[in-house]
Amino acid sequence: MKLLRLNALSSRTELPKTVVTIGNFDGVHLGHQVMIKQLKAVAEQQQLKSVVMIFEPQPLEYFKGYEAPPRISSLREKVEYLTELGVDYIAVAKFDESFRSLNAEQFADILKDKLNAEHLVLGDDFHFGKHRQGNSEFLRNYGFQVTNLDTVQLDGERVSSTRIRQTLQAGDLVLAAKLLGRPYSITGRVQYGDQIGRTIDFPTINVRLNRHRPCLQGIYGVEVVCETESLKDKAIADDASKTGIAGYDPTGLFGAGHVGTRPAIQQEQPEWRLEVHFPDVSANLYGLLMRVTFLNYLHGEKNYPSLEALKAGIDDDVEKLLEFRRNHPTFPF
């Protein structure tokens, strides 16, 4: 896979002839996977290279900022999932004032001149360009071959990023996994936090979210895997007396995860955090790239009246999540 960076003013690329699909691909869910499968089939049949064109930031993030829908997947995660699906190129279009001002013909020129597109694989309601002027019929008239795919459904309802956001916000991790085709996870590096957890005997790692807002909130049982080394071995090497709770991956650890703004902590500017407490672990994990997989939703975020009440609440949460792990010796879904 090769990654391309596009903007409205970028120069012509020297690509072979391509088949292109276009969208946000937030979550790279079952519907997106069907799209990629068709993209690759056309590429093989017509001896073209496959291109997935995505936008960064996502258009609604550009227009609405923090009020835009929360993200399912970061740019890094999208690229990882699309690479696993076997596409040849991922074109990341910088969505800015110049790009949003393109009319339908100018957008089509980018597909032709910069991506060397001959064939397009699009959703059944695809629109593009300023004021959504363009559609599949416009592109056919412009000279492209266009394949439109019908909506993918699961249990009689459309598979969409909106549905997945709603499912995650409701705490239904099993349904979210079905819609995504994999358990939901967030990948990010461990960064320095304010270390409040250490003062109440519940040290946590603070995992960078890489999105303006996550699409879930509350307390979860999680499995954490380090992308560069065995987290389990790292923890043992740092303190052999504290081995932690085994995850389902042989290199991972089970932990208590928190996603939210920590209303019980006095802050000048509340910010979203993903924090994980590993019971019986003492290790230096700063800078490591972690994949946090969400296994069990316990409850929503609570506003405790004091740090003492917060500590008691966390203690109860950890015990309940450890009970969940004991009751699920194999992966829960």
Phi, psi and omega per residue, in radians:
M1 nan 2.428 3.058
K2 -2.093 2.414 -3.114
L3 -1.735 2.246 3.125
L4 -1.983 2.469 3.053
R5 -1.903 2.155 -3.113
L6 -2.058 2.550 2.856
N7 -2.500 3.016 -3.025
A8 -1.076 -0.414 -3.064
L9 -1.888 0.043 -3.088
S10 -1.154 2.708 -3.076
S11 -1.329 2.897 3.124
R12 -1.085 2.401 3.103
T13 -1.660 2.689 3.137
E14 -1.738 1.213 3.135
L15 -1.691 2.651 2.944
P16 -1.185 3.040 3.129
K17 -1.105 2.455 -2.969
T18 -2.319 2.829 2.885
V19 -2.016 2.334 -2.947
V20 -2.186 2.429 2.894
T21 -2.091 2.676 -2.936
I22 -2.367 2.398 3.055
G23 2.894 -3.133 3.074
N24 -1.314 -0.617 -3.123
F25 0.930 0.690 3.128
D26 -1.274 2.018 -3.087
G27 1.680 -0.380 -3.070
V28 0.765 1.032 -3.023
H29 -1.483 -3.020 -3.074
L30 -0.972 -0.715 3.105
G31 -1.094 -0.764 3.084
H32 -1.093 -0.667 -3.113
Q33 -1.143 -0.627 3.049
V34 -1.126 -0.702 3.106
M35 -1.054 -0.791 -3.132
I36 -1.152 -0.657 3.106
K37 -1.063 -0.745 3.108
Q38 -1.192 -0.676 3.099
L39 -1.001 -0.821 -3.114
K40 -1.199 -0.585 3.107
A41 -1.142 -0.760 3.099
V42 -1.121 -0.731 3.139
A43 -1.035 -0.738 -3.134
E44 -1.211 -0.757 -3.103
Q45 -1.125 -0.677 -3.031
Q46 -1.842 0.126 3.127
Q47 0.972 0.898 3.109
L48 -2.016 2.881 3.009
K49 -1.631 2.534 -3.089
S50 -1.633 2.383 -3.141
V51 -2.297 2.295 2.972
V52 -1.904 2.096 3.131
M53 -1.758 2.108 3.129
I54 -2.159 2.947 -3.060
F55 -2.079 2.438 3.109
E56 -2.474 2.066 -0.069
P57 -1.166 2.940 3.039
Q58 -1.142 2.501 -3.009
P59 -0.856 -0.788 -3.130
L60 -1.148 -0.466 3.063
E61 -1.193 -0.618 3.102
Y62 -1.171 -0.757 -3.060
F63 -1.385 -0.648 -2.991
K64 -1.959 -0.176 3.128
G65 1.054 -2.281 -3.086
Y66 -1.053 -0.481 -3.102
E67 -1.396 -0.063 3.074
A68 -1.142 2.742 3.101
P69 -0.944 2.477 3.108
P70 -1.070 2.656 -3.098
R71 -1.445 2.432 2.955
I72 -1.418 -0.822 -3.066
S73 -2.325 2.487 3.045
S74 -1.310 2.984 3.086
L75 -1.040 -0.762 -3.134
R76 -1.021 -0.777 -3.118
E77 -1.144 -0.738 3.091
K78 -0.998 -0.844 -3.112
V79 -1.071 -0.701 3.127
E80 -1.080 -0.846 -3.094
Y81 -1.164 -0.730 -3.136
L82 -1.167 -0.627 3.090
T83 -1.111 -0.734 3.110
E84 -1.076 -0.496 3.131
L85 -1.396 -0.132 2.962
G86 1.540 0.496 3.092
V87 -1.378 2.747 -3.104
D88 -1.437 -0.705 -3.107
Y89 -2.385 2.537 2.933
I90 -2.091 2.055 -3.135
A91 -1.763 2.004 -3.132
V92 -1.713 1.911 -3.129
A93 -1.559 2.182 3.104
K94 -1.273 1.952 -3.104
F95 -1.556 1.784 -3.122
D96 -2.340 -2.934 -3.084
E97 -1.078 -0.685 3.129
S98 -1.137 -0.754 -3.086
F99 -1.229 -0.733 -3.110
R100 -1.198 -0.310 -3.138
S101 -1.528 -0.109 -3.135
L102 -1.095 2.345 2.998
N103 -1.449 3.103 -3.049
A104 -1.052 -0.708 -3.115
E105 -1.197 -0.699 3.120
Q106 -1.134 -0.662 3.090
F107 -1.121 -0.766 3.119
A108 -1.090 -0.603 3.098
D109 -1.100 -0.645 3.093
I110 -1.093 -0.759 3.123
L111 -1.063 -0.701 -3.088
K112 -1.347 -0.866 -2.973
D113 -1.475 -0.633 -3.040
K114 -1.720 -0.462 3.125
L115 -1.947 -0.051 3.105
N116 0.902 0.743 -3.072
A117 -1.349 2.394 2.989
E118 -1.975 -0.530 -3.057
H119 -2.320 2.478 3.113
L120 -2.150 2.415 3.037
V121 -2.000 2.018 -2.960
L122 -2.310 2.799 3.037
G123 -1.235 2.949 -3.034
D124 -1.310 -0.182 3.141
D125 -2.302 0.752 -3.073
F126 -1.382 2.223 3.037
H127 -2.299 2.706 -3.075
F128 -2.733 2.981 3.120
G129 1.417 2.931 -3.115
K130 -0.963 2.299 -3.108
H131 1.042 0.422 3.099
R132 0.958 0.759 -3.068
Q133 -1.198 -0.633 -3.002
G134 -1.614 2.704 3.063
N135 -2.606 -3.023 -3.080
S136 -1.103 -0.655 -3.141
E137 -1.128 -0.701 3.076
F138 -1.018 -0.767 -3.097
L139 -1.187 -0.630 3.064
R140 -1.100 -0.763 3.129
N141 -1.166 -0.445 3.129
Y142 -1.323 -0.316 3.082
G143 2.100 0.008 3.119
F144 -1.515 2.573 2.844
Q145 -1.360 2.389 -3.088
V146 -2.293 2.226 3.007
T147 -1.935 2.172 3.085
N148 -1.826 2.367 3.138
L149 -1.862 2.496 3.077
D150 -1.288 2.798 3.107
T151 -1.085 2.400 3.063
V152 -1.534 2.363 -3.119
Q153 -2.092 2.658 3.003
L154 -2.387 2.183 -3.094
D155 0.990 0.654 3.056
G156 1.390 0.069 3.127
E157 -2.169 2.641 -3.115
R158 -1.111 2.367 2.998
V159 -1.457 2.075 -3.098
S160 -2.599 2.835 3.084
S161 -1.123 -0.633 3.115
T162 -1.073 -0.776 3.138
R163 -1.107 -0.686 -3.141
I164 -1.164 -0.721 3.076
R165 -1.010 -0.819 -3.128
Q166 -1.097 -0.681 -3.140
T167 -1.153 -0.765 3.107
L168 -1.154 -0.710 3.131
Q169 -1.138 -0.475 3.104
A170 -1.455 -0.095 3.115
G171 1.436 0.202 -3.123
D172 -1.559 1.436 -3.065
L173 -1.256 -0.473 3.128
V174 -1.188 -0.835 3.119
L175 -1.151 -0.690 3.106
A176 -1.015 -0.719 3.129
A177 -1.118 -0.661 3.105
K178 -1.137 -0.743 -3.119
L179 -1.217 -0.577 -3.137
L180 -1.471 -0.431 -3.025
G181 1.435 0.203 3.133
R182 -2.953 2.743 3.056
P183 -1.068 2.579 -3.115
Y184 -1.324 2.374 3.130
S185 -2.533 2.827 3.037
I186 -2.225 2.347 3.141
T187 -1.966 2.296 3.094
G188 -2.941 2.887 3.137
R189 -1.507 2.608 3.080
V190 -1.313 2.160 -3.124
Q191 -2.089 2.930 3.123
Y192 -1.287 2.372 3.033
G193 -1.960 -2.729 3.138
D194 -1.651 0.002 3.009
Q195 1.045 0.496 3.071
I196 -1.124 -0.628 -3.118
G197 -0.979 -0.593 -3.133
R198 -1.147 -0.546 -3.099
T199 -1.276 -0.277 3.114
I200 -2.057 0.353 3.043
D201 1.183 0.440 3.040
F202 -2.301 1.235 3.140
P203 -1.102 2.517 -3.122
T204 -2.294 2.776 2.881
I205 -1.659 2.525 -3.140
N206 -1.895 1.889 -3.035
V207 -1.687 2.184 -3.124
R208 -1.064 2.300 -3.063
L209 -1.458 -0.577 3.130
N210 1.011 0.736 3.070
R211 -2.858 2.718 -3.073
H212 -1.195 -0.582 3.060
R213 -2.670 2.447 3.032
P214 -1.429 2.888 -3.094
C215 -1.840 0.424 2.996
L216 -2.590 2.776 -3.056
Q217 -2.695 2.342 3.102
G218 2.386 -2.734 -3.095
I219 -1.963 2.316 -3.007
Y220 -2.406 2.634 2.823
G221 -1.438 2.280 -3.058
V222 -2.325 2.720 2.917
E223 -1.960 2.341 -3.126
V224 -2.072 2.245 3.098
V225 -2.142 2.319 3.033
C226 -1.439 2.341 -3.069
E227 -1.369 -0.193 -3.046
T228 -2.046 -0.313 3.122
E229 -2.763 2.992 3.120
S230 -1.266 2.032 3.111
L231 -1.142 -0.675 3.125
K232 -1.073 -0.807 3.130
D233 -1.165 -0.638 3.127
K234 -1.091 -0.770 -3.137
A235 -1.109 -0.755 -3.139
I236 -1.154 -0.705 -3.125
A237 -1.122 -0.603 -3.128
D238 -1.328 -0.561 3.108
D239 -2.765 1.671 -3.042
A240 -1.124 -0.261 3.132
S241 -1.449 -0.164 -3.118
K242 -2.202 1.714 -3.016
T243 -1.617 -0.200 3.117
G244 1.326 -3.076 3.125
I245 -1.819 2.152 -3.067
A246 -1.080 2.449 2.991
G247 -1.503 -2.985 3.108
Y248 -1.489 -0.556 2.961
D249 -1.304 2.379 -3.083
P250 -1.077 -0.298 -3.136
T251 -1.776 -0.065 -2.991
G252 -1.772 3.023 3.101
L253 -2.214 2.595 3.057
F254 -1.580 2.491 -3.131
G255 -2.638 3.058 3.065
A256 -1.770 2.023 -3.079
G257 -1.785 2.532 3.090
H258 -2.264 2.236 3.037
V259 -2.123 2.134 3.132
G260 2.892 -2.849 -3.077
T261 -1.940 0.095 3.070
R262 0.955 1.166 -3.105
P263 -1.106 -0.349 3.138
A264 -1.343 -0.235 -3.122
I265 -1.749 2.237 3.107
Q266 -1.217 2.136 -3.102
Q267 -2.426 2.491 3.055
E268 -1.193 -0.745 -3.141
Q269 -2.331 1.703 3.122
P270 -0.986 2.421 3.107
E271 -2.360 2.687 -3.135
W272 -1.274 2.395 3.123
R273 -2.305 2.597 2.873
L274 -2.061 1.930 -3.106
E275 -2.125 2.500 3.129
V276 -2.279 2.253 3.011
H277 -1.791 2.191 3.074
F278 -1.755 1.944 3.079
P279 -1.067 2.369 3.042
D280 1.069 0.752 3.075
V281 -2.357 2.393 3.011
S282 -2.368 1.777 -3.048
A283 -2.623 2.671 3.058
N284 -1.609 1.878 -3.045
L285 -2.010 0.162 -3.095
Y286 -1.037 2.376 3.071
G287 1.526 -0.218 -3.120
L288 -1.347 2.535 3.126
L289 -1.536 2.093 -3.044
M290 -2.037 2.541 2.959
R291 -1.950 2.024 -3.104
V292 -1.792 1.999 -3.126
T293 -1.810 2.267 -3.045
F294 -1.601 2.150 -2.992
L295 -1.933 -0.596 -3.009
N296 -2.636 2.191 3.084
Y297 -1.562 2.149 -3.120
L298 -1.645 -1.017 3.087
H299 -2.901 2.991 3.114
G300 -1.312 3.033 -3.135
E301 -1.206 2.417 -3.103
K302 -2.033 2.596 3.093
N303 -1.788 1.640 -3.104
Y304 -1.337 2.551 -3.065
P305 -1.306 -0.256 -3.104
S306 -2.753 2.921 3.085
L307 -1.151 -0.564 3.103
E308 -1.130 -0.749 3.109
A309 -1.179 -0.637 3.084
L310 -1.073 -0.786 3.141
K311 -1.073 -0.764 3.122
A312 -1.120 -0.685 3.124
G313 -1.141 -0.737 3.119
I314 -1.134 -0.728 3.130
D315 -1.006 -0.762 3.114
D316 -1.160 -0.726 3.124
D317 -1.065 -0.808 -3.106
V318 -1.070 -0.749 -3.140
E319 -1.105 -0.724 3.122
K320 -1.149 -0.659 3.136
L321 -1.254 -0.605 3.057
L322 -1.148 -0.629 3.064
E323 -1.113 -0.711 3.054
F324 -1.006 -0.785 -3.131
R325 -1.114 -0.717 3.121
R326 -1.127 -0.605 -3.118
N327 -1.425 -0.127 3.128
H328 -2.241 1.362 -3.127
P329 -1.157 -0.397 3.050
T330 -2.033 2.895 -3.061
F331 -0.928 2.301 -2.928
P332 -1.281 -0.276 3.110
F333 -2.800 nan nan
